[in-house]
Amino acid sequence: MADSATPLPSAVETQQQQLCDVLVIGGGPAGSTIATLLHERGWQVCLLDKDQHPRFHIGESLLPMNLPILERLGVSEQIKAIGVVKYGAEFGGAQEYPGQRHTIYFRNAMDKNHPYAYQVRRAEFDHVLLQNCISRGVEVRQGMRVQEVVFRSGQRSLVRASDGQQTRHWEPRFVVDASGRDTFLAGQLKLKQKNPKHQSAALFGHFRQVQQRPAQDAGNIGIYWFEHGWFWMIPLRDGVTSVGAVCWPEYLKTRRTDLATFLQQTIALCPEVAARMQQAVPCDTIRATGNFSYRARRMGGEGYLLVGDAFAFIDPVFSSGVYLAMNSACLGAETVDHCLRDPARAPILIKQFERRIRRGLQTVSWFIYRFTSPAMRQLFMHPRNTLRIEEAIISLLAGDVFRKTPIGFPLTVFKGIYWLVSARLAALSWHAYRRRKYNAQVSHGDSEQSQDVV
C-alpha cells in the first residue's frame, strides 16, 4: 500500500461505495477499542487509519484503570508480555525541597483492586490493540487517510478516503472520530477550541544506562519539577528509559541548538534528572511535539461521536491520555450501540455521554493546570491522609474519576486546602513566575531569530 504521504490529488477516484454500520477514523487505542467493542455487539465496523502499524507514538505510561479495559478486550497477557510493571509514581525536583522525593503507590488508592499499571512502547501497545481488533473481525484498512465526511440529515454519511493511489467511499450509519490529535472532525466542523492558558511543548527521547530505582520501584514513572516545566522518566523494557521535558513557550524560544543539545541543556537545569542521566546514552532520535491543550465544543451530533484526543487533549503529566482515550471509547461504544438501536433517543444519549466525559476531564484538569504551582508542589511532596485526602489523590492518579468511588468529598477538601496554601504562598508564586520569565528573556537575548521547537 502506498505511503500516506503520497500526494492525494494523484489518487484514482472510484465511485463504488461500501456500506457499514460504523466507520471509525483512527487506529490508536481509542479507535481500536471502540471498533472491537462495537463489533462484539453485532455491528459491521470499518476502521481507517492513515498510518501503517506498528508506528512510533509518545504516551508510554498507563494507569491502573487501564487494566479492566485490557481484560475486557482480551489482551491482558499480551500487554503484560510487552510492559514494565509500574507500582506508583515518584515526584521530586521541587525547588522548595531540594533533594527530596516522594513516591505514591497505587495500592494506597481507595480501590485496592488495581495496585499497578504498565509502562509500554506505544508502537507495540497500539499494534497489539489493532491486531486484536482485526482478529475479532473488524475490517481495518491501514494507510488509508480520511479526506472528508459529508453528513446528510436522515441518511447515511458519506466518507471519502485515499491510500494515495486510490480514493474510496464508505456510507456508514455512524462515524466515530478517534483520529487523536489530528482532530479530524473537530477541524472539519470547526469545533476545536485551544486553551490559551495551558500551552507547552515536549522534548523527549529514549536512553540507555539511565540510573534506575531499586526493587519494586524500578518500573515507576519519575515526575520532576524544574524552573521551566517538568520532566518525565519512564522505564521501558530492555534497559531503555523514555525521558522528556514539558516546557513553557517562553523557555522554548531560547533554543539556539539542535534538539539533542537543547534537551541535554534542559536536563542540566534539573538536578534530580541530571543525576540519573550521568551515564545515559541516547538510543534513538530526539523528538519534539506541541502539547497544546484543546477541547471540541461538543462531542457528537447527528451520526457522529468524538472519542479520546479527537475530543480533548490535556497536559500528559498524570499519564492519563491513554486511559482517558480508552475509557471514552468504552463509554462511546455503549452510546453508539444505543443510538443505532434507538435513533430517536440519540441526541439525549450523546448529551449524557458528553456530560460524563466532561465531568471526569474537569476533575483531572483542575489538578493538571495547577500542578507546577508552589502550593501543589508542597501538597504533593508532603501529603496527609486526613479525611482520606491522600487516598483520593492517589485514586485520581490511578484514573479512577469516572466511577462512584467516594473521592468527591476528599478532593473538595483538598481544593480548599490548596487555595489556603496558595494564598499563603502568593508572593512566592508571583516571584517564581517573574523569575521564570526573566531567565527566559535573558537566555533569549535581544535576537528575534529563535528556532521553533516543533
N, C-alpha and C positions, 0 to 999 in steps of 0.2 A: 504493500500500500504506500502511496506517495507520502512524503514528509508533509506535515501540516503547514509548513512554511511556504509550500508551492503556491504561486500566485493564483488566487481563486478565479479571476476572470478567464483563465485559460481552460477551466473545467468544462466538460461537456454536459450540457443541460439535458436531463431526462424528464419526461412527462409522467412516467409511471409513479403512482402514489401508493404508499403502503399504509394500510390501516393498522392501528394498535389501540389498546385502551389507554396506556400511559406511556409517554415519552419522557425520559429523564435526560437532562443535559448535564454531563459531567460524571466522571468515573472515580472521583475521590471517595473518602469514607462516607459522606452523606449520600452521594449518588448510588453507590453500590449497596448501601444498607437499605435505602427506601425501595430500590428496584427489587432486591431479594425478597423483602417482606411483602411487597405488593404482588409479586409473582406467587408467593406462598398462598395468598388469598384468592388466587384463581384468575388474576388479571393478566392479559397479554402485555408485556412490558418490553420496551426497546430503550436501550441506553446508548447514547452517543458521547464519545469522549474525543477531544481534539488531539490527545497525545496517544503514544504507544506505551504501554506499561511493560516492565517497570520503568519508572522515571523519578528523578530526584524531586523531593519536596521537603520543605522545612516544617517543623512542628512535630518533634520526635518524642515528646513526653505525654504519656496517657495518664488518666485519673482512675482511681478505684471504681468509680461508677461506670467506666467503660466495660468492666468485666461482665456484668449481667447482659450487656448488649452482645458482647462477643460470644457468650454462651448461647444466647438466643439465635445467633446467626450460625452456630455450629462450628466456630473457628477457634475456640479457646486453646486447644492443644497446638494448633499451628502457630498461633501468636506466642504462646509460651516458648516454642522452639526457637523463635527468632528474637525474643525480647530479653531484656535485663530486668530483674525484679527490682522494683522501686518501693521501698517501705515508707518513705517520707521525703521531706524537703529540708535542706539546710539553708538558713538565712544568715547573712553576715555583711560586712563591709560598711555598716553604719558609721558615719564619721564621729558620732557621739560616743560610740562604744568600740574603739579601735581594738582589733584582735579578738573580739568576742563573736561567738557563733551560737545560734540556737537552732535545734532540729525539731521539727514536728513529725510525729508518727501517725499514720492513718489509723492505726489500731486504737488511737485515743479519740476517734470521732464518736459521735452519738451512736451511730450504727456500727457495731463491731464486726459485721459480717464481711467487710471488704477491706482487709488491712494492708493491701498492697496494690500496685499497678505495674505497668511495664514501661521501659524505655525502648523505642523501636526505631529502626531506619524506616523512614516513611516509604521509600521505594518498595521495600519488602512488604511492609504492612498493607499499603494500598493495593499491591499486587495480589496478596492473599485474599483480600476482601473482594476484589474484582473477579478473580478466578472462581471464588466461591459463588459469586453471582452467576457466572457463566455455567458452572456445573449444576446449578439449580434450574437452569432452563431459560434464563433471561437472554434475549437477543442483545449482544453487546457488539458495537462497532467502534473500534479504536481508529485513531487518525481521522476521525470524521468531525469536522468543525461546523457547528450550527451557525448559519448566517442570518436567519430571520425566522421569527414566529409571527404568523398572522392569525389573530384571534377573530373569530366570526361568531357573533352572538347567536346562540341557539344551535350552532353547528360544531362540527369537529374543527379544531385548529389546523393550520397548515404550517408545517415546519420544513424549512429548506436548509440543507446541509451539504457540505462538499468535502471530499478527501483530497482535493487538489487536482484530480483527474476527471472526476465525475460528480455532478450535482444530483442529489436525490431528494425526494419529497416524502414526508410522512403526514398522515392525518390522524392524530391522536384525539381521544376524548378529553384527555387531561395532560397538561405539561407540568413537569416538576423541574425547576431550575436548581441544580446542585452544582453550578459552574464555579463555585468558590469565589475567589477574589476577582475573577473575570466579571462577576455580577451581570451576566448576560441580559436577563430580563429587566433588572433594575435599571440598567443602562438604556435598553431599548424603550422602556416605558417611562424613562426619566423619573425614577423613584428614588435614586440614590442621594443620600444626604451625608456629607462629610461632617465629622466632629472637629471643628477648628481648635478646640481646647485640648485635644489629645492627639498630637501629631508627632511621629518619631520614625526612625528607620533603624534597621538592624544590620550589623556586620557580623559575619559568622563563618566558621569553617570547622573541619574535622582534624583532630590532632591525636598523635600517639605520645606515649610516655608522659601523660598528664598524671600528676600525683592523685591517687585515689584514697578515699576514706576506708578505714578498716572494717572487716566483718560485714554485718548486715547493712551498714551504711554505704557500702561500696557502690550500690546502684542508685543512691538517692540523687535527686537533682540538687544542684547548688545554685542559689539565687543571691546575688551580691549587689548591694547598692554602691554607686560611686557618684562623683560630683555631677556627671552629665547624663545619668540614667541608671541602668542596672545591667548586670551580666547574668547569663545562664551558663551552667556547666552540666551536661547531660552524658552520663556514661552509657556507651553502646557496647555491643559485642565485639570480641576480638581486640580488646585493648584500645578501642577508639573512643574519644570523647568529643562531643559536639560543644563548641564554645562560641558564644555570641554576645554582642553588646548591643543593647537597645538604647539609642541616644536621642537627645533633643535636637531639633533643627539647627539651633544656633551653634552647637558644637560641630555638627556635620559640615557646616560651611567652612570650617577651618582646615579641611583636608587639603594638603599640598602634595601628597604622595600617592602611590598605588594603594589599593585596598589592603593588601597583606601588611605593608608597613604601617598603615594607619591603624589597623587592628592591633598590631604589636604596641604602638604608641598608646593606644587606648587601654590596653591591658596593664601597662605600666602605671596607669592612674589608679588602679585598684589593687592594693597590696595583697588582699586575700586571693585574688585570681592570679596575680603575678607569682605568688609563692608556689602555687600549684602548677604553674606553667614554666618553671625554670628549665626543665629538660624537655619540654614539649617540642614535637616535630610535626609540622603540617603534613597531612596525607592527601589533601586534595585542594582544589581551588578555593580561595577566599571569595565569598559572595556577599551581596548586599541586596536588601529589599526594603521597600517602604512599609511601615506599619501604620498606615493612615486610617484611623478609626472611622467607621461609617455605619449607617443603617439605611435600609429602604423605608420609605414612608408607609408601606404596607407589605404584608407577607403573602398576599394572594388576592385573587379576584375570580371572575368567571372563567373556569377552566384552567387555572394555573396556581402554583404554590411555590414559594421560595424557601429553601432549607439551607442550614449551615451558613458558611460565609457568603453565599449568594444573597442572604438577607442582611447579615451584620457581621462586622469584624471589630473585635476589641483587642487591646494590648495582650500579648501572649504570656504575661508574667506568671499567671497561675496555671499555665499549661492546659487551659480549658478548651482550646479550639477544637480538637478532635472530638472530645466528648460532647461539646455543645452541638457540633455538626451531626454526630451520630444519634444523639438524643432527639434533636429536631426531626431527623429522618424517621425515627421510630414513631414519634407522635404524628408526624406528617403522613406516614403510611396509613395509620388509623383514619386520619382526616380524609385523605384521598379515597380510601376504600368506602367510607360512609357517603362521601359526595357522589361517587359513581353509582352507589346503590340507591341513593335518595337525593337526586339533583335539586329538588325543591328546597332542601334544607342546607344546601351547600354554602350560601352566604353566612349563615349563623355558625356553621361548623368551622369555617375558615376563621371567623372572628374569635371563636373560642380557642382555637389553636394558637392564633397570634397572641391573644391575651396571656396564655400560659407561657409561651416562649418569652415574651417581653418581660414578664414578671421575673423569671429566672435570670435573664440577662441583666435586668436592673439590679438585682441582688449582687451579682458578681461585679458588675461595672462600678458600683459605688466604691468597692474596695480597690479595684484596679486603678481608678482615676486618682486615688489618694495614696497609692502605695509608696511613692517616693517622698511623701511629706515627713517632716521630723516627727510629728505625732504618731504616724503609722509605724515609723521605724522603732520608736520607743515601745509601742504596744506589742509589736511583733517580736521584739527582742526580749521583752520581759512580760510574757503573758501570765494571766491568772485565770483560774477556773471558777471564780466566784459566779454564782448563778449559771454555771455550765457555759460560761462565755468561751473559754478555750476550746471546749468540745464542739461548740457551734462553729467557731472559726475553722477548725480542722475539718468539720463536715463540709463547709463551704469549699475549702481547698481540695476536698475529695470529689467535688462535683455534685454534692447532694443538695441541690437547690430547687428541684422540681417535685420532690415527693413531700409527704406530710410529716417528715421528721421535724420534731419541735425545735427548730433553730430560730424561729422568728423572734421570740421574746429576747433570748440572749443577744442576738445580733442588734436588736433595737437598743438594748442597754449599752452594748459596745459602741454604737454610734454616738450615744450621749456622752460616754467617756471620751471618745475621740474628740468631740467638739470642745469639751472642757480642757483636754490636754492641748489641743490646737490653740485655744485662747491663751493658755499659759506660755506656749512656745511661739506665739505670733511673731515676736521680734526676731527669733531665730529663723523662722520660715522666710521672712522678708529678707533677712541678711543672706541666707543661703541662695535665694533666688537672684538677688543683686550680684552676689559674688560669681555665680554661675554665668550670668550674662556678661559680667566684666571680663572674666577669664576667657570666655569665648571670643569677645571682641579683641582682647589683647593678642590672642593667638591668631585671629583673623587678620589683624593689621588694617591698614588703610586700603589694601588692594581689593578690588571687586572681582578678581579673576579666580574665585573659588571653584572647585570642581564639584560636580554633582555626585553624591554618594550612590545614588541609584539611577 
